[in-house]
Amino acid sequence: MLELARNVAKFAAETQTKPGGVLNLGYFIATVVSVGASKMDVSRPFDSTTLSLPYVSSAASLNPGDPCFVLVPGSLANAIVLGDGKLSNL
């Protein structure tokens, strides 16, 4: 988790130092639909679309129906599930 935080900080610093660089870092709370070996299916509130996203090892204990925190660096193609929706493990 610490390494992920360092990488996000590095990404933010590199983006801000580039000419015209704009930090495009978003997040949202989603609901776990299912958990696979390397990806987790989640859905955003009021949206029936399911997103299949990678997750960190500390999020592996989440169960279907649990809220989860999704970090989006840039676009949804880069999104990752970081943990529960309460952020208790950050």
TIVEX-779924 format. One line per 8 residues: for each residue x, y, z of N, C-alpha, C. Coordinates in nm, 4 decimals. Layout:
X Y Z X Y Z X Y Z  ...
END
This chain:
0.0834 -0.1178 0.0000 0.0000 0.0000 0.0000 0.0885 0.1250 0.0000  0.1954 0.1203 0.0782 0.2863 0.2344 0.0845 0.3497 0.2596 -0.0515  0.3884 0.1515 -0.1205 0.4485 0.1664 -0.2533 0.3485 0.2279 -0.3514  0.2211 0.1884 -0.3423 0.1185 0.2456 -0.4283 0.1037 0.3956 -0.4018  0.1026 0.4340 -0.2747 0.0921 0.5757 -0.2395 0.2105 0.6550 -0.2946  0.3296 0.5963 -0.2862 0.4485 0.6635 -0.3404 0.4388 0.6785 -0.4919  0.3898 0.5749 -0.5600 0.3760 0.5816 -0.7056 0.2723 0.6853 -0.7481  0.1629 0.6956 -0.6744 0.0612 0.7970 -0.7048 0.1200 0.9362 -0.6849
0.1952 0.9551 -0.5771 0.2585 1.0851 -0.5520 0.3592 1.1179 -0.6615  0.4350 1.0170 -0.7058 0.5321 1.0375 -0.8135 0.4607 1.0744 -0.9433  0.3517 1.0039 -0.9733 0.2716 1.0344 -1.0921 0.2201 1.1784 -1.0863  0.1707 1.2196 -0.9713 0.1187 1.3551 -0.9560 0.2281 1.4588 -0.9758  0.3447 1.4332 -0.9165 0.4560 1.5282 -0.9288 0.5038 1.5380 -1.0733  0.5155 1.4246 -1.1426 0.5603 1.4256 -1.2823 0.4598 1.4953 -1.3725  0.3326 1.4751 -1.3464 0.2281 1.5369 -1.4279 0.2283 1.6878 -1.4101  0.2468 1.7337 -1.2876 0.2427 1.8774 -1.2611 0.3667 1.9489 -1.3109
0.4785 1.8779 -1.3284 0.5998 1.9457 -1.3723 0.6121 1.9506 -1.5246  0.5296 1.8755 -1.5960 0.5329 1.8806 -1.7421 0.4664 2.0092 -1.7887  0.5173 2.0698 -1.8974 0.4538 2.1912 -1.9483 0.3084 2.1636 -1.9840  0.2202 2.2419 -1.9275 0.0779 2.2253 -1.9537 0.0183 2.1040 -1.8860  0.0943 2.0408 -1.7975 0.0468 1.9205 -1.7304 -0.0682 1.9501 -1.6362  -0.1687 1.8673 -1.6434 -0.2841 1.8802 -1.5549 -0.3029 1.7470 -1.4846  -0.3139 1.7507 -1.3557 -0.3333 1.6285 -1.2785 -0.4769 1.5827 -1.2949  -0.4953 1.4677 -1.3532 -0.6276 1.4113 -1.3749 -0.6391 1.2863 -1.2894
-0.6683 1.3058 -1.1620 -0.6760 1.1968 -1.0665 -0.8133 1.2000 -1.0030  -0.8913 1.0960 -1.0244 -1.0258 1.0908 -0.9688 -1.0454 0.9676 -0.8828  -1.1610 0.9596 -0.8220 -1.1956 0.8449 -0.7390 -1.3470 0.8379 -0.7259  -1.3948 0.7228 -0.6862 -1.5362 0.7079 -0.6545 -1.5541 0.5859 -0.5647  -1.6671 0.5820 -0.4973 -1.7051 0.4682 -0.4151 -1.7993 0.3827 -0.4989  -1.7714 0.2541 -0.5083 -1.8527 0.1616 -0.5863 -1.8977 0.0467 -0.4962  -1.9788 -0.0422 -0.5528 -2.0241 -0.1611 -0.4818 -1.9655 -0.2844 -0.5507  -1.9100 -0.3748 -0.4714 -1.8519 -0.4975 -0.5253 -1.9648 -0.5873 -0.5764
-1.9506 -0.6341 -0.7008 -2.0469 -0.7265 -0.7599 -1.9936 -0.8695 -0.7488  -1.8673 -0.8896 -0.7845 -1.8036 -1.0208 -0.7705 -1.6529 -1.0027 -0.7623  -1.5862 -1.1040 -0.7065 -1.4403 -1.0991 -0.6893 -1.3785 -1.2192 -0.7600  -1.2841 -1.1912 -0.8506 -1.2124 -1.2970 -0.9208 -1.0694 -1.3057 -0.8720  -0.9891 -1.3859 -0.9391 -0.8507 -1.4069 -0.8984 -0.7657 -1.2813 -0.9137  -0.7899 -1.2027 -1.0189 -0.7076 -1.0839 -1.0404 -0.7894 -0.9574 -1.0630  -0.9189 -0.9725 -1.0848 -1.0045 -0.8554 -1.1081 -1.1304 -0.8645 -1.0244  -1.1881 -0.7488 -0.9988 -1.3080 -0.7376 -0.9197 -1.4125 -0.6638 -1.0035
-1.5328 -0.7166 -1.0094 -1.6407 -0.6485 -1.0794 -1.7098 -0.5556 -0.9813  -1.7209 -0.4287 -1.0198 -1.7835 -0.3282 -0.9340 -1.8854 -0.2492 -1.0154  -1.9775 -0.1852 -0.9448 -2.0736 -0.0975 -1.0109 -2.0832 0.0327 -0.9332  -2.1003 0.1412 -1.0082 -2.1153 0.2728 -0.9462 -2.2593 0.2902 -0.8995  -2.2819 0.3782 -0.8031 -2.4189 0.4021 -0.7562 -2.5090 0.4490 -0.8715  -2.6300 0.3981 -0.8749 -2.7317 0.4361 -0.9732 -2.6899 0.4042 -1.1167  -2.6021 0.3052 -1.1345 -2.5550 0.2669 -1.2670 -2.5499 0.1141 -1.2720  -2.6154 0.0550 -1.3708 -2.6182 -0.0905 -1.3798 -2.4956 -0.1469 -1.4515
-2.4100 -0.0600 -1.5064 -2.2892 -0.1041 -1.5754 -2.1908 -0.1637 -1.4755  -2.1314 -0.2754 -1.5116 -2.0315 -0.3399 -1.4267 -1.8927 -0.3155 -1.4857  -1.8003 -0.2720 -1.4006 -1.6613 -0.2502 -1.4405 -1.5755 -0.3617 -1.3822  -1.4915 -0.4212 -1.4628 -1.3996 -0.5244 -1.4161 -1.2630 -0.4597 -1.3961  -1.2217 -0.4453 -1.2695 -1.1011 -0.3699 -1.2364 -1.0025 -0.4537 -1.1547  -0.8724 -0.4285 -1.1711 -0.7736 -0.4939 -1.0843 -0.7859 -0.4380 -0.9431  -0.7331 -0.5119 -0.8467 -0.7402 -0.4659 -0.7084 -0.6119 -0.5003 -0.6340  -0.5865 -0.4257 -0.5274 -0.4693 -0.4524 -0.4435 -0.5012 -0.5682 -0.3498
-0.3989 -0.6323 -0.2976 -0.4186 -0.7519 -0.2159 -0.5039 -0.7260 -0.0918  -0.4961 -0.6065 -0.0361 -0.5749 -0.5775 0.0838 -0.7241 -0.5686 0.0534  -0.7622 -0.5550 -0.0734 -0.9041 -0.5494 -0.1111 -0.9601 -0.6883 -0.1391  -0.8760 -0.7926 -0.1357 -0.9205 -0.9280 -0.1679 -1.0248 -0.9804 -0.0697  -1.0310 -0.9229 0.0483 -1.1264 -0.9698 0.1492 -1.2657 -0.9105 0.1306  -1.2831 -0.8219 0.0331 -1.4151 -0.7635 0.0089 -1.5094 -0.8689 -0.0477  -1.6360 -0.8578 -0.0129 -1.7384 -0.9511 -0.0579 -1.8403 -0.8784 -0.1438  -1.9139 -0.9505 -0.2277 -2.0199 -0.8868 -0.3060 -2.1156 -0.8095 -0.2152
-2.1469 -0.6880 -0.2561 -2.2337 -0.6007 -0.1764 -2.1582 -0.4995 -0.0922  -2.0285 -0.5230 -0.0702 -1.9472 -0.4304 0.0095 -1.9142 -0.3053 -0.0724  -1.9033 -0.1889 -0.0053 -1.8556 -0.0697 -0.0761 -1.7047 -0.0779 -0.0945  -1.6533 -0.0161 -0.2008 -1.5089 -0.0155 -0.2240 -1.4670 0.1197 -0.2804  -1.3415 0.1544 -0.2578 -1.2834 0.2798 -0.3039 -1.2072 0.2528 -0.4332  -1.2398 0.3273 -0.5396 -1.1753 0.3095 -0.6692 -1.0957 0.4348 -0.7029  -0.9668 0.4194 -0.7264 -0.8792 0.5297 -0.7671 -0.8685 0.5290 -0.9189  -0.8848 0.6472 -0.9800 -0.8831 0.6586 -1.1258 -0.7751 0.7582 -1.1677
-0.6515 0.7115 -1.1929 -0.5468 0.8017 -1.2422 -0.5556 0.8149 -1.3944  -0.6103 0.9241 -1.4392 -0.6240 0.9479 -1.5831 -0.7595 0.9080 -1.6347  -0.7765 0.7804 -1.6732 -0.9038 0.7337 -1.7270 -0.9425 0.6020 -1.6601  -1.0648 0.5566 -1.6870 -1.1106 0.4310 -1.6275 -1.0248 0.3122 -1.6688  -0.9524 0.3246 -1.7797 -0.8635 0.2164 -1.8232 -0.7519 0.1935 -1.7208  -0.7228 0.2928 -1.6366 -0.6165 0.2840 -1.5360 -0.6706 0.2640 -1.3944  -0.8014 0.2518 -1.3790 -0.8634 0.2453 -1.2462 -0.8218 0.1191 -1.1711  -0.8186 0.1310 -1.0370 -0.7832 0.0185 -0.9507 -0.8629 0.0288 -0.8211
-0.9066 -0.0863 -0.7699 -0.9788 -0.0917 -0.6424 -0.8746 -0.0945 -0.5308  -0.8841 0.0044 -0.4409 -0.7840 0.0138 -0.3333 -0.8279 -0.0454 -0.2017  -0.9535 -0.0500 -0.1745 -0.9954 -0.1049 -0.0452 -1.1407 -0.0777 -0.0189  -1.1795 -0.0908 0.1072 -1.3198 -0.0721 0.1395 -1.3613 0.0736 0.1281  -1.4918 0.0953 0.1163 -1.5451 0.2294 0.0971 -1.5264 0.3214 0.2152  -1.4839 0.2663 0.3292 -1.4599 0.3470 0.4489 -1.3160 0.3945 0.4553  -1.2302 0.3432 0.3657 -1.0890 0.3778 0.3625 -1.0161 0.3396 0.4907  -1.0661 0.2389 0.5598 -1.0061 0.2002 0.6879 -0.8677 0.1379 0.6714
-0.8349 0.0917 0.5504 -0.7047 0.0269 0.5329 -0.6018 0.1179 0.4664  -0.6325 0.2440 0.4466 -0.5353 0.3352 0.3853 -0.4545 0.4068 0.4893
END
